Amino acid sequence: MTFSEMINVNAVAYHNEKTTKMMQKSPLEKPYFIQIAANNIENAVKAVEIINETDWIDGIDINLGCPVNKARRSGFGGVLLKDENRNFLKELVNTIVKTSKKPVSAKMRIGFDKSVVEDRAKLLEDLGITFLTIHGRYVKQMYKGNANYDEIKKGVKAVNIPVIANGDITDYEKAKFVLDYTEAAGVSIGRGAVGKPWIFLEMKQKGSITPEQKKEVILEHFNQMIYWYGEYGVILFRKHAHAYSKGIAKASEFRSKMNSVKDPDTARELIEEYF
Ligand SMILES: Cc1cc2nc3c(=O)[nH]c(=O)nc-3n(C[C@H](O)[C@H](O)[C@H](O)COP(=O)(O)O)c2cc1C
């Protein structure tokens, strides 16, 4: 399954056009959950009511982990794990679960600056969250240090709902290790897919992938870039073409051709030929 990037409920509630575009998905994404960031109960209700009426969205995921300054200042994401916000968190999640006609999940970090993983996991379970993703870092850490799988394991043990382990999973072996170690029901992948979008297929195939399969994913990525950005997608795709050609023969020739082309069909031909 896939999750959208974090969508602010205040923007959804007021039908912000850019936000509506951010909510779109590919037909290949199913099930697909919209992840919401909320700091306001009234707007959360409005956003959930809109999502209720949107049939291609399968569920809602509540962001309880975003560490960026803007989120901290505005009171959504990871700050909701602070003790002083526990009552608000409870009211917010309760309202979202009661309003939503679709399953509601949550994605949390292990705490703001101290572990609250067991307490918040239990609280979320009691409030009717159907499954929980835990990113094994404190909010204060941002992305520093390693994901703490012991803390994720504590979360897994504390609840009966499925827990998805998250953080620093970059290949099949690591995913297997994390699943065994934490006893989580699944894993989720963020940065591991950046530059390597075939990671999901690779994992399904227990760590192996053919060059033809990689090519198919690269072409799909290119086609989606053109779909979203039009001709400008060719320029935006350059950096990906560079990354994908790393370690393959005649990469510099391919890269310089990609750097000079502007027309999507010619670029697609180059990609088809090269990979
Ligand atoms: C640029 C960037 C944007 C992110 N945006 C979101 C987001 O919108 N929602 C979310 O739950 N996590 C977001 N994350 C966090 C990742 O989903 C993930 O929890 C974290 O990076 C650790 O897992 P990973 O090592 O698999 O990436 C973002 C991470 C990065 C680096």
PDBQT file of the ligand as one rigid body, heavy atoms in Angstrom, charges set to zero:
ROOT
HETATM    1  C1  LIG A 301      11.983  14.667   2.333  1.00  0.00    +0.000 C 
HETATM    2  C2  LIG A 301      11.180  13.808   3.265  1.00  0.00    +0.000 A 
HETATM    3  C3  LIG A 301       9.807  14.007   3.320  1.00  0.00    +0.000 A 
HETATM    4  C4  LIG A 301       9.037  13.236   4.186  1.00  0.00    +0.000 A 
HETATM    5  N1  LIG A 301       7.690  13.428   4.228  1.00  0.00    +0.000 NA
HETATM    6  C5  LIG A 301       6.938  12.651   5.022  1.00  0.00    +0.000 A 
HETATM    7  C6  LIG A 301       5.522  12.792   5.061  1.00  0.00    +0.000 A 
HETATM    8  O1  LIG A 301       4.933  13.647   4.386  1.00  0.00    +0.000 OA
HETATM    9  N2  LIG A 301       4.844  11.969   5.884  1.00  0.00    +0.000 N 
HETATM   10  C7  LIG A 301       5.459  11.014   6.653  1.00  0.00    +0.000 A 
HETATM   11  O2  LIG A 301       4.796  10.274   7.374  1.00  0.00    +0.000 OA
HETATM   12  N3  LIG A 301       6.783  10.878   6.633  1.00  0.00    +0.000 NA
HETATM   13  C8  LIG A 301       7.525  11.661   5.841  1.00  0.00    +0.000 A 
HETATM   14  N4  LIG A 301       8.873  11.479   5.832  1.00  0.00    +0.000 N 
HETATM   15  C9  LIG A 301       9.472  10.469   6.731  1.00  0.00    +0.000 C 
HETATM   16  C10 LIG A 301       9.561   9.105   6.052  1.00  0.00    +0.000 C 
HETATM   17  O3  LIG A 301       8.296   8.654   5.657  1.00  0.00    +0.000 OA
HETATM   18  C11 LIG A 301      10.154   8.071   6.996  1.00  0.00    +0.000 C 
HETATM   19  O4  LIG A 301       9.344   7.922   8.120  1.00  0.00    +0.000 OA
HETATM   20  C12 LIG A 301      11.557   8.412   7.463  1.00  0.00    +0.000 C 
HETATM   21  O5  LIG A 301      12.324   8.993   6.436  1.00  0.00    +0.000 OA
HETATM   22  C13 LIG A 301      12.291   7.166   7.983  1.00  0.00    +0.000 C 
HETATM   23  O6  LIG A 301      12.129   6.076   7.102  1.00  0.00    +0.000 OA
HETATM   24  P1  LIG A 301      13.123   5.774   5.861  1.00  0.00    +0.000 P 
HETATM   25  O7  LIG A 301      14.470   5.561   6.451  1.00  0.00    +0.000 OA
HETATM   26  O8  LIG A 301      12.525   4.562   5.211  1.00  0.00    +0.000 OA
HETATM   27  O9  LIG A 301      13.093   6.981   4.978  1.00  0.00    +0.000 OA
HETATM   28  C14 LIG A 301       9.654  12.249   4.983  1.00  0.00    +0.000 A 
HETATM   29  C15 LIG A 301      11.036  12.061   4.917  1.00  0.00    +0.000 A 
HETATM   30  C16 LIG A 301      11.800  12.828   4.070  1.00  0.00    +0.000 A 
HETATM   31  C17 LIG A 301      13.282  12.594   4.035  1.00  0.00    +0.000 C 
ENDROOT
TORSDOF 0
